[in-house]
Amino acid sequence: MKTFNLTISVMRRLLMISLALCCVFSSGLAQSVRDQSNTDTLGARKLLSELSTEFSKLRPRSIRPAEGYLKYDYLIPAGFYKQMWDWDGFFIGCHLASRNRDDAKYLKWWALNFVTHIDSSGYAPGCMTTKGPRPIFGKFALKPFLSQGAYFAAVALNDFSWVDSVYDGLKKVLAYRDETQFDAKYGLYFWDLAIQSGADNNPVLTNDEHDRSAIIGVDICTFQLREFLAMGRIADTLGKRQDAMYYRKRAEDLKSAMMRYLWFSEDTSFFNIRRDNGKPIKRVSYSNFIPLFQRVLPTDLGRAMILKYLLNKNQMLAPFGIRSLSKQDPDYNNVCEIIPYSNWQGPIWINANFMFSVALKQYGFDTEASHLAVVIAQMLLNDIRSCGSMHECYDAETGGPLAPTAAQSEGGIFTGFVGWNLLAQNMLEGAVENKWLLLEL
């Protein structure tokens, strides 16, 4: 357990000073537009129109009709990936619901496909095909997104009756995670392997088969916190008052444990820690910032962390978005790889940048969030015009597309990627029309 030598009040005064100092390091991402009267002067409205036109052609590729093991229409990243994945489907489904409330049915069906295949222990696979679960490095469990997805779909459809019918299944999944990924000593959650996190080779985790379940993750704790909040709201709506109180208390306890063990005030950052000794893994990765997506930190601390790292061009901020690993990290790279791991050691990922844009909005960096949306949208539009589709990640320094290439694809044919890249439209609509998709809980 770490100890604090400074009181919170003193620490916050110091952080307010650091806020001013950190502004020096804040990149031209925001400065280039601060002197403009509004975002539209950069052609963002025209960019939104063009991107929307292209996305209307690509979007249907992520929707597949029910078949075999998958009893409901399902969502896929498309192109290189034909499987239904956990957080991919969540983000795609949230995007579809934002376009047309009736299309929230796809997010509902995403949830029902997973609920249908919960086993007696509460395990649900994180990736499924029409022929069954896809085995990946052993038992690949569903990430903490199911209750959130069910809640957002029910709200959009104004129908909680179907959630009531699967409520016990949602509870079983949460209980299974408590049995298999919860460390009672810290009151926090851990990933089995890095690849289970979705950030396949994130260096603040490990894929070492001899070091499984070794690292408590900032990201899994945040996603699980959101699961508890979603379940609390579901329980309230269904009139299950005791359950609602229980899940809200779980959320409060988890948030407190995150601040106690994962927040390092001397570094103004969250870090993962090892379960065996509690030592932090002090490397600046995409996952450090996921608590800001949920606004876990108070305003002053959140702004300080963002300025020190997220908007610092020598750390996370790149010319073409926000990196997945700090430029200062010894493992930082923009290598084009997809098998056995996709590269989360530097490249730009759109789902991560979507969560970063929400964090920027949550902490009052409106101009920076808007310009990030423009930069990401232009990069994707360039890719579509050049290749006819998109890629799953991009070179942070050049904006060039990385994986999947034709050489990495079946038959040597480029098939592209759609999936959560569709969130770029939501980001740009926020910048242009103030229609932000914040996924607040």
N, C-alpha and C positions, 0 to 999 in steps of 0.2 A: 504494500500500500504506500502511495506517495504522500508526502506531507507538504503543507503550504506554509511558507515562511512569511507571507504577506497577507494582510487582511484583504477581503474582497474590495472594500472601499479604496484602499491604497492602490490595489492592483488596477482598479478601473481608472483611477486618475492617471496612472502611468500609461495605461492603454490609450487614453485620450490623447496623450502626448505622442504616442507612437502612431496614432491615426494620422496626425499631421505629417509626421516624418515619412510614413509609408506612402503618402500621396506622391512623393517624389518618384517612387518606383512604379506608380500606376502608368501603364502603357498608353500609347496613342489610341488604343481602341476606343476609349470614350472621348479623349481630347479632340480627335479628328472631327467629332460631330457636336461638341459642346457649343461651338460658335454658330452652328446652323440654327435657323429659326425652328425647324422641326425635322423629324426623320424623313418626311416625304420629300424634302429638298434633295435628298440623296437618291431619289428615284425609287424609294422603297415601295411606294404604291404600285408603280409599274412592275417592279420585281415581284410583288405579291401576286399580281394578275398573271404574270408569266409562269411563276412557280405553280400556282393553283391549276392552270391549264395542263401543265405537264403531270402534276400529281393526279389529276382526274383520270389520266390514262394509266398510270402506274398503280394506283390504289387498289383496283380490283384484283391484282395479282396476289395480294396478301389474303384474299378471302377464298376459302375452298369449301366445296360442298361436303356434307357428312358422308363418311365412308368407313366401313369396317369397324375398327376399334373405336373410332371417334364418332359418336352417335349424333353429334350436332355439328352444324357448319363450324369450321375452325379457322384459325388465323395463323399464318406463317410469315416468316421474313421474306419469302419468295426468292426467285433466282437460285442462288447456290443452296439455299436451305428450304427443304420441303416439309420439315417437321413442325409440330406445334410445340413451342417453348413457353416457359412460365412468364418471365418478365417481358419478353418480346411481345407475347400476345396481350399482356396487360397494357403496354404502352400503345400498341396498335389499336386495341379495343377502345381505349380512352380517346384516341384521336378520332376514330370513327364516330363515337358518341358525340364528340364536339362538333362534327360536321352536320349531323342529322340525329335528333334524339331517338328516332325510330331505329337507327343503326346501332344504338346501345344494345340491341339484341345480340350483336356479335360478342360484346363483352360479357353478356349474360351467358351465352353459349360457351365461350371460353371457360368461364367458371364451372359450368355444368359438366363440360368434358373432363375437367380435373376431378370434380366431386364424384362423378360416376365411377372413377377408378381408384378411390381411396380404399385401401385394404383394411383388414380387421384391426391392425395396429395403429392406423391413422396415417400410414405412409401414402403419399401420392407422388408419382414420378414427375420430375421437372421437365421432361421432354417425351413426347409421344408421337407415334406415327399411326397410320391407318392399320398397321399390323400389330401394334402394341407398344409398350414402353421402349424407349431407346436406351440401352445400357451404356453408361458413360463412366468409366473409372469406378466401377462398382455401383452401389446404390445411390443414384443421383436424385436427391430429394427436391421437391418443389420449394422454390424460394418464397419468402414471406410477402406474397402479393394477393393471395386468393381472397381474403376477407375484404381487402380494399377494392378489388375488382368487382366483387359481388355488391358491395355498397354503392359504388359509383354507377354501376349498371342499374340497380334498383331505383336510385334517385332519378336518373335520367328517364327511365321508363315509367316512373311514378307507380311502381309495382313491387312490393316487398313480399307478395304471397309466395313466389317461387323461392325466395331466400328462406322463408319460414320452413319450406319443405326440405331444405338441405342444411338447415342451421346446425343440426347435430354433427353433420359431416365437417363443417367449418370448425367446430369445436374439437373434433378428433384430430384434425390437422395441427391445430395449435398445441394440443396436448402431446402429439407425437414430437413436435419440435422441442417442447420442454423436456421430453424424455431423451432425446438424441443430440440436441445442440445447445443445451442450456447449462451453464456452469453456476451451480448454486453458491459457490464460494464468492463469486463476484456479482451474481445476479445479472449476468450478461450472456450473450449468445456468441457462438463461434461457427465458422464454416468448417466442413470436413476437409475440403481441399479448395485451393484457389479457383479451380475451374467450376466448382459448384456456385461460386459467387457470381458467375457470369463475366467477371473481369478475368479472363482465363489465366493470364500469367502475371497478375498484379504482384509486384515484388514485396508488398507488405503482407502477403500471404504466402503459402507454399503448396506445391504439388508433390512434395516428397512423400512417397508411400510409407516411409518409416516415421513420418512426423505428422500423421493425420490428426485432425481435430485439435490442433495445437494452438491456434491463434484466435483470440476474441476479436471480432471485426466491428469496426465503427459502422459500416454500411448495414450489416445484417441486424445490428441492434436498432438502427433507425427504421429499417423496413419492418421489423417486428413491433416496434413502438407504434408504427402506423397501423399494423394489423390489430393491435389491441384497441386503438382509438376507433377503427372502423367497426370492430365487433361491439364496442360499447354503443355506438350509434345504431347498429343493427338491432341489438338487444333492446334498446330504448324504444325503437319503432315497433318492435314486435311485442312490447309490453313485458319484457323479461327484466324487471327492475333489478333483481339481485345480480343477475349476470352482468347487467350494464355497470353496476357499481364495482363488481369484481374486475372487469376488464379495464375500467378507468383507473382503478388502483394499480393494476399491473403496469399500465402505461406510466403512471406517476413514479412507481418504483424503478422502472427501467430507465426512465430519464434521469432520475437521481443517481443511479449507479453509473450511467454514462458520464455524468459530470464528475463523479467521484474518482473513477478509475481511468477514463479515456481522455479527459480534458487535461491538457498540460499548459497551465497558465504561463509558465516561463517561456514557452515556445509559441504561445497564442495559437494552439492547434489541438485538434483531436488526433490521436494515434491509436493504432491497433496495439494490443498487448499480448504477450505470451501467457498461456494459462499456467505453465509450470512455475514461473517465477514472477509474473506480473510486470516484467520489464517491457517498456514501450519499444515499438519498432519505429524509430524516428526518421521516417522517410516520407516525403510529401507526394502522396498519390491522390488520384481522383477520389478514392473512397473516404479520405479524410474529411471531405466537404459535404458528404451526404447529410449529416445532421442539420446543415444550414437549409437544405431543401425542406425540412420539417420545422425549421425555426427553433431548434433546440436551445440555441444560445440567446441571451438577451441582446438587445440592439447594439450596445457599445462593443461587446465582445465579438459579435458576428461581423460587424463592420471592420473591426481591427483585423480579424482573421482573413477576411476577403481582401483587404488592402495589402496585407503582408504577403499573401500568396496568390490568391486567385486572379487579381488584377496586376500582378507583378510580372513584367515581361521576362524577367530572369528566373521565374519560377513556373507558374502554370499558364500564363497568358501568352499565346502565340499569335502570329500574324493572321492565322485562319481559324481562330477559335480558342478554346481552352484545352490544354493538353491533358492527357490521362496520367502523366507522370511529370514531375518537375524537371525542368531543363537542367537543374543542378544535380540531379541524381546520376550516379555513375552508370546506371543501366539505361538511361534515357536513350531512346532510338526511335526511328520511324521505319523499321524493317517491315517489308510486305510479307506477312505470313498469316496462315489461317489453319493449318494442320501441323501438329496436333492442337495448337493453341492459337487463338486470335490474339493480336498484339495490343495489350493495354499498357505498354511501357513508353508511351509518348504520343501516339497518333490521336487525332480528333475523333471522338465518338459522339454521334448525334444525341443518343439518349442521355449521356452524361452532360452534354452541353445544354440539353433541355432542363435537366435538374439544376444545373448551374444558373441558368437564366431565371428559374423560379427563386433560387437563393438570392440572386441579385435584386430581384423585385422585393423579396421579403425584407431585405435590409436597406432599401431605399436607393439602390443604384439603378434607377430607372433608365437613365441615358445609356449606361453601359449595357444593360440588358437588351435595350432596343438595338444598339449597334451590333452586339453579338448576333442577334437574330438576322440582321442584314448580311453580315459576313458569312454566316453559315448558309443562308438561303442562296446567296450568289455562288458559293462554292458548289452546292448541289446542282444548281441550274446549269452551271458550266459542265459538270459531269454528265448530266442528262443529255445536253446538246452534243457532247462529244461521243458518248458511249451508248446512248439510248436507254440507260438505266443508271443506277447508282452503285456505290460500293459501301461496304460496312464500316470502313474507317478511312481516314485521310491523313496525309503528311502534314504535320502541324506547321512546318516551316515553309512549305511550298503550296499547300492546298491541293496537291496532286492526289488522285485516287490511289488507294493501296489495294487490299484484298477485297473481293476475290478477282484474280486475273483469269484470263482464258486458260493459261497454263495450269492454274490451280483447280480448274473446273472440269467436270466430267466431259469427256470427249474433246477437251481442248477448246470448248466453245464458251465464250463469255455470256453468262446468264444474269449477272448483276445481283442487286440487293434492293429491297424496298423497305419493308418492316418499319421499325421505329424512326427511320429517317423522315417519315411523314410528319413527325412532330415539328419539323422545321417550319411547316406552314402555320402551326399554332403559335410558334415563337414570333413569326413575322406578322401575323394578325395582331398579336399583342403590341408589337412596335408601331404598326400602322393604324390599327383600329381600336387599340386599347382593349382587345378581347384576349386577355391572357388566360391560358389554361394552367391553373395553379395547383389543382388536385389537392386542395386544402382539407385537412382533417382536424 
